[in-house]
Amino acid sequence: MTRTGFMTVAVGLLLLGSLAACSEPPSGGAPQDVPRDDVISLEGVEIREYEGANLGSVSDFRENSIAGPQQVDRETYRLVVSGLVGEPAEYTYSEVASDHASYKKVVTLDCVEGWSVTILWQGVLVRDILEEVAPQPTANTVILRAVDGYSTMFPIEYFYDNDILLAYSMNGVTLPPVRGFPFQLVAEDKWGYKWIKWVAEIELSDDENYQGYWESRGYSDSGDRDKNFYDGN
């Protein structure tokens, strides 16, 4: 091989090495063509700034669910709304995400573990869904249940007095499975354990003493962010 030919091959190898490095995720994970269970697949391009506010990232969360990330099929998924309602309902993913008015809001999630993330959430108002099923006068509590068996509760007034989102998008991308696809509750002013992911059922109840997964283990029923999260009950 001539000296010129050798130099051409050497430069080519260096360029290939640089391109390979660019293809590796910034977190130091595996190259994109190697399947990894913990790689987050996103639809669209995540935004990191919105109306002058700096946003966190989809990757800034810690995975702390009770049974690991859930894989929910978009086509077979149903959101069940039941209990003390005049018109029980089941919604497909599209009926929730596409057939209701959509709202965006920047909200910070604060976890009891000591970390927080500020995200641009997009979704539908829980209040709009409640109005469609005609809550009975005795309904004073809303219980949310997830695909993995997790649950939490809120006074019904929380959803009527606040614009609380059932989110299907974060930072402009569809919720990935690890973040709660198809829907996560954006429980403003509440500790992170109230932000239930993989929401599968909304039940209206008159049981003001219902306790969800962490509430039954001593965490505050209200989950108010400005108060101690642990009651020890």
MARBA-3410 file (N, C-alpha, C, O; in Angstrom, 1 decimal):
233
0.9,-1.2,0.0,0.0,0.0,0.0,0.9,1.2,0.0,1.9,1.3,0.7 ~ 0.5,2.3,-0.8,1.3,3.5,-0.8,1.1,4.3,0.4,0.1,4.1,1.1 ~ 2.0,5.2,0.7,1.9,6.1,1.8,0.6,6.9,1.8,-0.1,7.1,2.8 ~ 0.2,7.4,0.6,-1.0,8.1,0.4,-2.2,7.3,0.7,-3.2,7.7,1.3 ~ -2.2,6.0,0.2,-3.3,5.1,0.5,-3.4,4.8,2.0,-4.5,4.7,2.5
-2.3,4.6,2.6,-2.3,4.3,4.1,-2.9,5.5,4.9,-3.8,5.3,5.7 ~ -2.6,6.7,4.5,-3.1,7.9,5.2,-4.6,8.0,5.0,-5.3,8.4,5.9 ~ -5.0,7.7,3.8,-6.5,7.8,3.5,-7.3,6.8,4.3,-8.3,7.2,4.9 ~ -6.8,5.6,4.5,-7.4,4.6,5.3,-7.4,5.0,6.8,-8.4,4.8,7.5 ~ -6.3,5.5,7.2,-6.2,6.0,8.6,-7.2,7.1,9.0,-7.9,7.0,10.0
-7.3,8.1,8.1,-8.2,9.2,8.3,-9.7,8.6,8.3,-10.5,9.1,9.1 ~ -9.9,7.7,7.4,-11.3,7.1,7.3,-11.6,6.4,8.6,-12.8,6.5,9.1 ~ -10.7,5.7,9.2,-11.0,5.0,10.5,-11.2,6.0,11.6,-12.1,5.8,12.4 ~ -10.5,7.1,11.6,-10.7,8.1,12.7,-12.1,8.7,12.5,-12.8,8.9,13.5 ~ -12.5,9.0,11.3,-13.9,9.5,11.1,-14.9,8.6,11.5,-15.9,9.0,12.1
-14.7,7.3,11.2,-15.7,6.3,11.7,-15.8,6.2,13.2,-16.9,6.1,13.7 ~ -14.6,6.3,13.8,-14.6,6.3,15.3,-15.4,7.5,15.9,-16.1,7.4,16.8 ~ -15.2,8.7,15.2,-16.0,9.9,15.7,-17.5,9.7,15.5,-18.2,10.1,16.4 ~ -17.9,9.2,14.4,-19.3,9.0,14.1,-19.9,8.0,15.1,-21.0,8.2,15.5 ~ -19.2,6.9,15.4,-19.6,5.9,16.4,-19.9,6.6,17.7,-20.8,6.3,18.4
-18.9,7.4,18.2,-19.1,8.1,19.4,-20.3,9.0,19.5,-21.0,9.1,20.5 ~ -20.6,9.7,18.3,-21.8,10.5,18.3,-23.1,9.7,18.4,-24.1,10.3,18.8 ~ -23.1,8.5,18.0,-24.3,7.7,18.0,-24.6,7.1,19.4,-25.7,6.5,19.6 ~ -23.7,7.3,20.3,-23.9,6.8,21.7,-24.7,7.7,22.5,-24.5,8.9,22.4 ~ -25.7,7.3,23.3,-26.5,8.2,24.0,-25.7,9.0,25.0,-24.7,8.5,25.5
-26.1,10.2,25.3,-25.3,11.1,26.1,-25.1,10.6,27.5,-24.2,11.0,28.2 ~ -26.0,9.7,28.0,-25.9,9.2,29.4,-24.8,8.1,29.4,-24.6,7.6,30.5 ~ -24.2,7.7,28.3,-23.2,6.7,28.4,-23.7,5.3,28.2,-23.1,4.3,28.5 ~ -25.0,5.2,27.7,-25.6,3.9,27.5,-25.1,3.2,26.2,-24.1,3.6,25.7 ~ -25.8,2.1,25.9,-25.3,1.4,24.7,-25.6,2.1,23.4,-26.5,3.0,23.4
-24.9,1.8,22.3,-25.2,2.4,21.0,-26.7,2.1,20.7,-27.3,1.2,21.2 ~ -27.3,3.0,19.9,-28.7,2.9,19.6,-29.2,1.7,18.9,-30.3,1.3,19.0 ~ -28.2,1.0,18.2,-28.7,-0.2,17.5,-28.6,-1.5,18.4,-28.9,-2.6,18.0 ~ -28.3,-1.3,19.7,-28.3,-2.4,20.7,-29.5,-2.3,21.6,-29.6,-1.4,22.3 ~ -30.4,-3.3,21.5,-31.6,-3.3,22.3,-31.3,-3.2,23.8,-30.4,-3.9,24.3
-31.9,-2.3,24.5,-31.7,-2.2,26.0,-33.1,-1.9,26.6,-33.9,-1.1,26.1 ~ -33.4,-2.6,27.7,-34.7,-2.4,28.3,-34.9,-1.1,28.9,-36.0,-0.6,29.1 ~ -33.7,-0.4,29.3,-33.8,0.9,30.0,-33.7,2.1,29.0,-33.6,3.2,29.5 ~ -33.6,1.8,27.7,-33.5,2.9,26.8,-34.9,3.5,26.5,-35.9,2.7,26.2 ~ -35.1,4.8,26.6,-36.4,5.4,26.5,-36.6,5.8,25.0,-35.9,6.6,24.5
-37.7,5.2,24.4,-38.0,5.6,23.0,-39.0,6.7,23.1,-40.0,6.6,23.7 ~ -38.7,7.8,22.3,-39.6,8.9,22.3,-40.2,9.2,20.9,-39.5,8.9,19.9 ~ -41.4,9.7,20.9,-42.1,10.0,19.7,-41.9,11.6,19.5,-42.5,12.3,20.3 ~ -41.2,12.0,18.6,-40.9,13.4,18.4,-39.6,13.8,19.0,-38.8,13.0,19.4 ~ -39.4,15.1,19.1,-38.2,15.7,19.7,-38.5,16.4,21.0,-39.3,17.3,21.0
-37.8,16.0,22.0,-38.1,16.6,23.3,-37.6,18.0,23.4,-36.5,18.3,22.9 ~ -38.5,18.9,23.9,-38.1,20.3,24.1,-37.6,20.6,25.5,-38.0,19.9,26.4 ~ -36.6,21.5,25.7,-36.0,21.7,27.0,-36.2,23.2,27.5,-35.7,23.6,28.5 ~ -37.0,24.0,26.7,-37.3,25.3,27.1,-38.7,25.7,26.6,-39.0,25.4,25.4 ~ -39.5,26.4,27.4,-40.9,26.7,27.0,-41.2,28.0,27.6,-41.3,28.2,28.8
-41.5,29.0,26.7,-41.9,30.4,27.2,-41.0,30.9,28.2,-41.4,31.5,29.2 ~ -39.7,30.7,28.0,-38.7,31.3,28.9,-38.3,30.4,30.1,-37.4,30.8,30.8 ~ -39.1,29.3,30.3,-38.8,28.5,31.4,-37.9,27.3,31.0,-38.1,26.6,30.0 ~ -36.8,27.1,31.7,-36.0,25.9,31.5,-36.6,24.6,32.0,-37.1,24.6,33.2 ~ -36.6,23.6,31.2,-37.3,22.4,31.6,-36.3,21.3,31.9,-35.2,21.3,31.4
-36.8,20.4,32.7,-36.0,19.2,33.0,-36.1,18.2,31.8,-36.7,18.6,30.7 ~ -35.6,17.0,31.9,-35.7,16.1,30.8,-36.5,14.8,31.2,-36.7,14.5,32.4 ~ -37.0,14.2,30.2,-37.7,12.9,30.4,-36.8,11.9,31.1,-37.3,11.1,31.8 ~ -35.5,12.1,30.9,-34.5,11.1,31.5,-34.1,11.5,32.9,-33.3,10.8,33.5 ~ -34.7,12.6,33.5,-34.3,13.1,34.8,-35.0,12.4,35.9,-34.7,12.6,37.1
-36.0,11.6,35.6,-36.7,10.9,36.6,-36.0,9.6,37.1,-35.2,9.0,36.4 ~ -36.3,9.2,38.3,-35.9,7.9,38.8,-37.0,6.9,38.7,-38.2,7.3,39.0 ~ -36.7,5.7,38.4,-37.7,4.7,38.2,-37.9,4.1,39.6,-37.1,3.4,40.2 ~ -39.1,4.4,40.2,-39.4,3.9,41.6,-40.8,3.3,41.7,-41.3,3.4,42.8 ~ -41.3,2.8,40.7,-42.7,2.2,40.7,-42.7,0.9,41.5,-41.6,0.3,41.7
-43.8,0.4,41.8,-43.9,-0.8,42.7,-43.7,-2.1,42.0,-43.4,-3.1,42.6 ~ -43.8,-2.1,40.6,-43.7,-3.3,39.9,-42.9,-3.1,38.6,-43.0,-4.0,37.7 ~ -42.2,-2.0,38.5,-41.4,-1.8,37.3,-42.3,-1.2,36.2,-43.5,-1.2,36.3 ~ -41.6,-0.6,35.1,-42.4,0.0,34.0,-43.4,-1.0,33.4,-43.1,-2.1,33.2 ~ -44.5,-0.4,33.1,-45.6,-1.2,32.5,-45.7,-1.0,31.0,-45.5,0.1,30.5
-45.9,-2.1,30.3,-46.0,-2.0,28.8,-47.5,-2.1,28.5,-48.1,-3.2,28.6 ~ -48.1,-1.0,28.1,-49.6,-0.9,27.8,-49.8,-0.8,26.3,-49.2,0.0,25.7 ~ -50.6,-1.7,25.8,-51.0,-1.6,24.4,-52.0,-0.5,24.1,-53.0,-0.5,24.6 ~ -51.6,0.4,23.2,-52.4,1.5,22.9,-53.8,1.1,22.3,-54.8,1.7,22.6 ~ -53.8,0.0,21.5,-55.1,-0.4,20.8,-56.1,-1.1,21.8,-57.3,-0.9,21.6
-55.6,-1.8,22.8,-56.5,-2.5,23.6,-56.7,-1.8,25.0,-57.6,-2.2,25.7 ~ -56.0,-0.7,25.2,-56.1,0.0,26.5,-57.5,0.6,26.6,-58.1,1.1,25.6 ~ -58.1,0.6,27.8,-59.3,1.2,28.1,-59.2,2.0,29.5,-58.7,1.4,30.5 ~ -59.6,3.2,29.5,-59.7,3.9,30.8,-61.2,3.8,31.3,-62.1,4.2,30.7 ~ -61.3,3.1,32.4,-62.6,2.8,33.0,-62.9,3.9,34.0,-62.1,4.2,34.9
-64.1,4.5,33.9,-64.6,5.5,34.9,-65.9,4.9,35.5,-66.9,4.7,34.8 ~ -65.8,4.6,36.8,-66.9,3.8,37.4,-67.3,4.4,38.8,-66.8,5.5,39.2 ~ -68.1,3.7,39.5,-68.5,4.0,40.9,-69.8,4.8,40.9,-70.7,4.5,40.2 ~ -69.8,5.9,41.7,-71.0,6.7,41.9,-71.1,7.7,40.8,-70.9,8.9,41.0 ~ -71.5,7.2,39.7,-71.7,8.0,38.5,-73.0,7.7,37.8,-73.4,6.5,37.9
-73.6,8.6,37.1,-74.8,8.4,36.4,-74.6,7.6,35.1,-75.4,6.9,34.6 ~ -73.4,7.8,34.5,-73.1,7.2,33.2,-71.7,6.6,33.2,-70.7,7.3,32.7 ~ -71.5,5.4,33.7,-70.2,4.8,33.7,-69.7,4.7,32.2,-70.4,4.6,31.3 ~ -68.4,4.8,32.1,-67.8,4.9,30.8,-66.5,4.1,30.6,-65.8,3.9,31.6 ~ -66.2,3.8,29.4,-64.9,3.2,29.1,-64.4,4.0,27.8,-65.0,4.1,26.8
-63.1,4.5,28.0,-62.6,5.3,26.9,-61.4,4.6,26.3,-60.5,4.0,27.0 ~ -61.2,4.6,25.0,-60.0,4.2,24.3,-59.0,5.3,24.5,-59.3,6.4,25.0 ~ -57.7,4.9,24.2,-56.7,5.9,24.3,-57.0,7.2,23.5,-56.9,8.3,23.9 ~ -57.4,6.9,22.2,-57.7,8.0,21.3,-58.9,8.9,21.8,-58.9,10.1,21.6 ~ -59.9,8.2,22.4,-61.0,9.0,22.9,-60.7,9.9,24.0,-61.3,11.0,24.2
-59.7,9.5,24.8,-59.2,10.4,25.9,-58.3,11.5,25.3,-58.6,12.7,25.5 ~ -57.3,11.1,24.5,-56.3,12.0,24.1,-56.7,12.9,22.9,-56.3,14.1,22.8 ~ -57.6,12.4,22.1,-58.0,13.2,20.9,-59.4,13.8,20.9,-59.6,14.8,20.2 ~ -60.3,13.3,21.7,-61.7,13.7,21.7,-62.0,14.7,22.8,-63.1,15.1,23.0 ~ -61.0,15.2,23.6,-61.1,16.1,24.6,-60.2,17.3,24.4,-59.2,17.2,23.7
-60.6,18.5,24.9,-59.8,19.7,24.8,-58.4,19.4,25.4,-58.3,18.7,26.5 ~ -57.4,19.9,24.8,-56.0,19.6,25.2,-55.4,20.9,25.9,-55.6,22.0,25.4 ~ -54.6,20.7,26.9,-54.1,21.8,27.7,-52.6,21.5,27.9,-52.2,20.4,28.1 ~ -51.8,22.6,28.0,-50.4,22.5,28.4,-50.1,23.3,29.6,-50.7,24.4,29.8 ~ -49.2,22.8,30.4,-48.8,23.5,31.7,-47.5,23.0,32.1,-47.2,21.9,32.1
-46.6,24.0,32.6,-45.4,23.7,33.2,-45.6,23.4,34.7,-46.0,24.3,35.4 ~ -45.3,22.2,35.1,-45.5,21.9,36.5,-44.2,21.1,37.0,-43.7,20.3,36.3 ~ -43.8,21.3,38.3,-42.7,20.6,38.9,-43.2,19.5,39.7,-44.1,19.6,40.5 ~ -42.6,18.3,39.5,-42.8,17.1,40.3,-41.7,17.1,41.4,-40.6,17.1,41.1 ~ -42.1,17.0,42.7,-41.2,16.9,43.8,-41.4,15.6,44.4,-42.5,15.2,44.9
-40.3,14.8,44.4,-40.4,13.4,45.0,-40.0,13.4,46.4,-39.1,14.2,46.8 ~ -40.5,12.5,47.2,-40.2,12.5,48.6,-38.7,12.0,48.8,-38.1,12.1,49.9 ~ -38.1,11.4,47.7,-36.7,11.0,47.8,-35.7,12.1,47.7,-34.5,12.0,47.9 ~ -36.3,13.4,47.4,-35.4,14.5,47.5,-35.0,15.1,46.1,-34.2,16.1,46.1 ~ -35.6,14.6,45.0,-35.3,15.1,43.7,-36.6,15.7,43.1,-37.7,15.4,43.5
-36.4,16.6,42.1,-37.5,17.2,41.5,-37.2,17.5,40.0,-36.0,17.6,39.6 ~ -38.3,17.6,39.2,-38.1,17.8,37.8,-39.3,18.7,37.3,-40.4,18.5,37.6 ~ -38.9,19.7,36.5,-39.9,20.6,35.9,-40.1,20.2,34.5,-39.2,20.2,33.7 ~ -41.4,20.0,34.1,-41.7,19.4,32.8,-42.9,20.2,32.2,-43.8,20.7,33.0 ~ -42.9,20.3,30.9,-44.1,20.8,30.2,-45.0,19.7,29.9,-44.7,18.8,29.1
-46.1,19.6,30.6,-47.1,18.5,30.5,-48.2,18.9,29.5,-48.6,20.1,29.5 ~ -48.7,18.0,28.8,-49.9,18.2,28.0,-50.9,17.1,28.2,-50.5,15.9,28.2 ~ -52.1,17.4,28.3,-53.1,16.4,28.5,-54.5,17.0,28.6,-54.8,18.1,28.1 ~ -55.4,16.2,29.2,-56.8,16.6,29.3,-57.1,16.9,30.7,-56.5,16.4,31.6 ~ -58.1,17.7,31.0,-58.5,18.0,32.3,-59.3,16.8,32.9,-60.3,16.3,32.3
-58.9,16.4,34.1,-59.7,15.3,34.8,-61.2,15.8,35.0,-62.1,15.0,34.9 ~ -61.3,17.1,35.2,-62.7,17.6,35.5,-63.6,17.4,34.3,-64.8,17.1,34.4 ~ -63.0,17.5,33.0,-63.8,17.3,31.8,-64.3,15.8,31.8,-65.5,15.6,31.4 ~ -63.5,14.9,32.2,-63.9,13.5,32.1,-65.0,13.2,33.2,-65.9,12.5,33.0 ~ -64.8,13.8,34.4,-65.8,13.6,35.5,-67.1,14.2,35.1,-68.2,13.6,35.3
-67.1,15.3,34.4,-68.4,15.9,34.0,-69.2,15.0,33.0,-70.4,15.0,33.0 ~ -68.4,14.3,32.2,-69.1,13.4,31.2,-69.8,12.2,31.8,-70.7,11.7,31.3 ~ -69.4,11.8,33.0,-70.0,10.6,33.6,-71.0,10.9,34.7,-71.6,10.0,35.3 ~ -71.3,12.2,34.9,-72.3,12.7,35.8,-72.1,12.1,37.3,-72.9,11.2,37.6 ~ -71.2,12.6,38.0,-71.0,12.2,39.4,-72.3,12.3,40.2,-73.0,13.3,40.1
-72.6,11.3,41.0,-73.8,11.4,41.9,-73.5,12.3,43.1,-72.3,12.6,43.4 ~ -74.5,12.9,43.7,-74.3,13.9,44.8,-73.5,13.3,45.9,-72.9,14.1,46.6 ~ -73.6,12.0,46.2,-72.8,11.5,47.3,-71.4,11.2,47.0,-70.6,10.9,48.0 ~ -70.9,11.4,45.8,-69.5,11.1,45.5,-68.7,12.3,46.0,-68.9,13.4,45.6 ~ -67.8,11.9,46.9,-66.9,13.0,47.5,-65.4,12.6,47.3,-64.5,13.4,47.7
-65.1,11.5,46.8,-63.7,11.0,46.7,-63.5,10.4,45.3,-64.3,9.7,44.7 ~ -62.3,10.7,44.7,-61.9,10.1,43.5,-60.7,9.2,43.7,-59.7,9.6,44.2 ~ -60.9,7.9,43.4,-59.8,6.9,43.5,-59.3,6.6,42.1,-60.0,6.3,41.2 ~ -58.0,6.7,42.0,-57.3,6.4,40.7,-56.5,5.1,40.9,-55.8,4.9,41.9 ~ -56.6,4.2,39.9,-55.9,2.9,40.0,-55.1,2.8,38.7,-55.5,3.2,37.6
-54.0,2.1,38.9,-53.0,2.0,37.8,-53.0,0.5,37.3,-53.5,-0.4,38.0 ~ -52.4,0.3,36.1,-52.2,-1.0,35.5,-51.5,-2.0,36.5,-51.8,-3.1,36.5 ~ -50.5,-1.4,37.2,-49.7,-2.3,38.1,-50.3,-2.5,39.5,-49.6,-3.2,40.3 ~ -51.5,-2.0,39.7,-52.1,-2.2,41.0,-52.0,-1.1,42.0,-52.6,-1.1,43.1 ~ -51.2,-0.1,41.6,-51.0,1.1,42.5,-52.3,1.9,42.5,-53.1,1.9,41.5
-52.6,2.6,43.6,-53.7,3.4,43.7,-53.5,4.6,44.6,-52.6,4.6,45.4 ~ -54.3,5.7,44.4,-54.2,6.8,45.3,-55.6,7.5,45.2,-56.4,7.1,44.4 ~ -55.8,8.5,46.1,-57.1,9.1,46.2,-57.0,10.6,46.4,-56.0,11.1,46.8 ~ -58.1,11.3,46.0,-58.2,12.8,46.2,-59.7,13.1,46.5,-60.6,12.4,46.1 ~ -59.9,14.2,47.3,-61.2,14.7,47.4,-61.7,15.2,46.0,-60.9,15.7,45.3
-62.9,15.0,45.7,-63.4,15.4,44.4,-63.2,16.9,44.1,-63.0,17.3,42.9 ~ -63.2,17.7,45.2,-63.1,19.1,45.0,-61.7,19.5,44.4,-61.6,20.5,43.8 ~ -60.7,18.6,44.6,-59.4,18.9,44.1,-59.4,19.1,42.6,-58.7,19.9,42.0 ~ -60.2,18.3,41.9,-60.3,18.3,40.5,-61.2,19.4,40.0,-61.1,19.9,38.8 ~ -62.2,19.8,40.8,-63.1,20.9,40.4,-62.5,22.3,40.7,-62.8,23.3,40.0
-61.7,22.4,41.7,-61.1,23.7,42.1,-59.8,24.0,41.4,-59.3,25.1,41.5 ~ -59.2,23.0,40.7,-57.9,23.1,40.1,-57.9,22.5,38.7,-58.7,21.6,38.4 ~ -57.1,23.0,37.8,-57.0,22.5,36.5,-56.0,21.4,36.4,-54.8,21.6,36.1 ~ -56.4,20.2,36.8,-55.5,19.0,37.0,-55.5,18.2,35.7,-56.6,17.8,35.2 ~ -54.3,18.0,35.2,-54.2,17.3,33.9,-54.0,15.8,34.1,-53.4,15.3,35.1
-54.6,15.0,33.2,-54.3,13.6,33.0,-53.4,13.7,31.7,-53.9,13.8,30.6 ~ -52.1,13.6,31.9,-51.1,13.9,30.8,-50.9,12.7,29.9,-50.8,11.5,30.4 ~ -50.7,13.0,28.6,-50.3,12.0,27.7,-49.0,12.4,27.0,-48.4,11.7,26.2 ~ -48.4,13.6,27.3,-47.2,14.1,26.7,-46.4,14.9,27.7,-47.0,15.5,28.6 ~ -45.1,14.8,27.5,-44.2,15.6,28.4,-43.1,16.2,27.5,-42.4,15.4,26.7
-42.8,17.5,27.7,-41.8,18.1,26.9,-42.0,17.9,25.4,-41.0,17.8,24.6 ~ -43.3,17.8,24.9,-43.6,17.7,23.5,-43.4,16.3,22.9,-43.6,16.1,21.7 ~ -43.2,15.3,23.8,-43.2,13.9,23.3,-44.2,13.0,24.0,-44.5,13.3,25.2 ~ -44.6,12.0,23.4,-45.6,11.1,24.0,-44.9,10.4,25.2,-43.7,10.0,25.2 ~ -45.7,10.3,26.3,-45.1,9.6,27.5,-44.6,8.2,27.1,-45.2,7.4,26.5
-43.3,8.0,27.4,-42.7,6.6,27.2,-43.3,5.7,28.3,-43.7,6.2,29.3 ~ -43.2,4.4,28.1,-43.7,3.4,29.1,-43.1,3.7,30.5,-43.9,3.6,31.4 ~ -41.9,4.0,30.6,-41.3,4.1,31.9,-41.8,5.4,32.6,-41.7,5.4,33.8 ~ -42.4,6.3,31.9,-42.9,7.5,32.5,-44.4,7.4,32.7,-45.0,8.4,33.2 ~ -45.1,6.3,32.3,-46.5,6.2,32.6,-47.4,6.0,31.5,-48.6,6.2,31.7
-46.9,5.8,30.2,-47.9,5.7,29.1,-49.0,4.6,29.5,-48.6,3.6,30.0 ~ -50.2,4.9,29.2,-50.7,6.0,28.4,-50.9,7.4,29.1,-50.9,8.4,28.5 ~ -51.2,7.3,30.4,-51.6,8.5,31.1,-51.0,8.6,32.5,-50.9,7.6,33.2 ~ -50.5,9.8,32.9,-50.0,10.1,34.2,-50.8,11.3,34.7,-51.0,12.2,34.0 ~ -51.1,11.2,36.0,-51.8,12.3,36.7,-50.7,13.4,37.0,-49.7,13.1,37.7
-51.0,14.6,36.7,-50.1,15.7,37.0,-50.8,16.4,38.3,-51.5,17.3,38.2 ~ -50.4,15.8,39.4,-51.0,16.2,40.7,-50.3,17.4,41.3,-49.5,17.3,42.2 ~ -50.7,18.6,40.8,-50.1,19.8,41.2,-50.1,20.0,42.7,-51.1,19.7,43.4 ~ -49.0,20.5,43.3,-48.9,20.9,44.7,-49.0,19.6,45.6,-49.2,19.7,46.8 ~ -48.8,18.5,45.0,-48.8,17.2,45.8,-47.4,16.6,45.6,-46.7,16.7,44.6
-47.0,15.8,46.6,-45.8,15.0,46.6,-45.9,14.0,45.4,-47.0,13.6,45.0 ~ -44.7,13.5,45.0,-44.7,12.7,43.8,-45.5,11.4,43.9,-45.9,10.9,42.8 ~ -45.7,10.8,45.1,-46.4,9.6,45.2,-47.9,9.7,44.8,-48.6,8.7,44.6 ~ -48.4,10.9,44.7,-49.7,11.2,44.3,-49.8,11.3,42.8,-50.9,11.3,42.2 ~ -48.7,11.3,42.1,-48.7,11.5,40.6,-48.7,10.1,40.0,-47.8,9.6,39.4
-49.9,9.5,40.1,-50.0,8.1,39.6,-49.8,7.9,38.1,-50.3,8.7,37.3 ~ -49.0,6.9,37.8,-48.7,6.6,36.4,-49.6,5.4,35.9,-50.2,4.7,36.7 ~ -49.6,5.2,34.6,-50.3,4.1,33.9,-51.8,4.0,34.4,-52.3,2.9,34.7 ~ -52.4,5.2,34.4,-53.8,5.3,35.0,-54.7,4.4,34.1,-54.8,4.5,32.9 ~ -55.5,3.5,34.8,-56.4,2.6,34.1,-57.8,2.8,34.6,-58.7,2.4,33.8
-58.0,3.3,35.8,-59.4,3.4,36.3,-59.5,4.7,37.1,-58.6,5.0,37.9 ~ -60.7,5.3,37.0,-61.1,6.4,37.9,-62.4,6.0,38.5,-63.4,5.9,37.8 ~ -62.4,5.9,39.8,-63.6,5.5,40.5,-64.1,6.6,41.4,-63.3,7.2,42.1 ~ -65.3,7.0,41.3,-65.9,8.0,42.2,-66.6,7.2,43.4,-67.3,6.3,43.2 ~ -66.3,7.7,44.6,-66.7,7.0,45.8,-67.1,7.9,46.8,-66.9,9.1,46.7
-67.8,7.4,47.9,-68.1,8.2,49.0,-67.3,7.8,50.2,-67.6,8.1,51.4 ~ -66.2,7.0,50.0,-65.3,6.6,51.0,-64.2,7.6,51.2,-63.1,7.4,50.6 ~ -64.4,8.5,52.1,-63.4,9.5,52.4,-62.1,9.0,53.1,-61.1,9.6,53.1 ~ -62.2,7.8,53.6,-61.1,7.2,54.3,-60.3,6.2,53.5,-59.4,5.5,54.0 ~ -60.6,6.1,52.2,-59.9,5.2,51.3,-58.4,5.6,51.4,-58.1,6.8,51.3
-57.5,4.6,51.4,-56.1,4.8,51.4,-55.5,4.1,50.3,-55.7,2.9,50.1 ~ -54.6,4.7,49.5,-53.9,4.1,48.4,-52.7,3.4,48.9,-52.5,3.1,50.1 ~ -51.8,3.0,47.9,-50.7,2.2,48.2,-49.8,2.8,49.3,-49.5,2.1,50.3 ~ -49.3,4.0,49.1,-48.4,4.6,50.1,-49.2,5.2,51.3,-48.6,5.2,52.4 ~ -50.4,5.6,51.1,-51.1,6.2,52.2,-51.4,5.1,53.2,-51.4,5.3,54.4
-51.6,3.8,52.8,-51.9,2.7,53.7,-50.6,2.3,54.4,-50.6,1.5,55.3 ~ -49.4,2.9,54.0,-48.2,2.6,54.6,-47.6,3.8,55.4,-46.4,3.8,55.7 ~ -48.5,4.7,55.8,-48.1,5.8,56.6,-47.9,7.1,56.0,-47.7,8.1,56.7 ~ -48.0,7.2,54.6,-47.8,8.5,54.0,-49.1,9.3,54.1,-50.2,8.7,54.3 ~ -49.0,10.6,54.1,-50.1,11.5,54.2,-51.2,11.2,53.2,-50.9,11.0,52.0
-52.4,11.2,53.6,-53.5,11.1,52.7,-53.6,12.2,51.7,-53.9,12.0,50.5 ~ -53.4,13.4,52.2,-53.5,14.6,51.3,-52.4,14.7,50.4,-52.5,15.1,49.2 ~ -51.2,14.3,50.8,-50.0,14.5,50.0,-49.6,15.9,49.7,-48.9,16.1,48.7 ~ -50.0,16.8,50.5,-49.7,18.2,50.2,-48.2,18.5,50.2,-47.6,18.1,51.2 ~ -47.7,19.1,49.2,-46.3,19.3,49.1,-45.7,20.3,50.1,-44.5,20.2,50.4
-46.5,21.1,50.7,-46.0,22.1,51.7,-46.1,21.5,53.1,-45.9,22.2,54.1 ~ -46.4,20.2,53.2,-46.5,19.5,54.5,-45.6,18.3,54.5,-45.2,17.8,53.5 ~ -45.4,17.8,55.7,-44.6,16.5,55.9,-45.4,15.4,55.1,-46.6,15.3,55.3 ~ -44.7,14.6,54.3,-45.4,13.6,53.6,-45.7,12.3,54.4,-46.5,11.5,54.0 ~ -45.0,12.2,55.5,-45.2,11.0,56.3,-46.0,11.2,57.6,-45.6,12.0,58.5
-47.2,10.6,57.7,-48.0,10.7,58.9,-47.7,9.7,59.9,-47.8,9.9,61.1 ~ -47.2,8.5,59.4,-46.9,7.4,60.3,-48.2,6.7,60.9,-48.1,6.0,61.8 ~ -49.3,6.9,60.2,-50.5,6.3,60.7,-50.6,4.8,60.3,-51.5,4.1,60.6
END
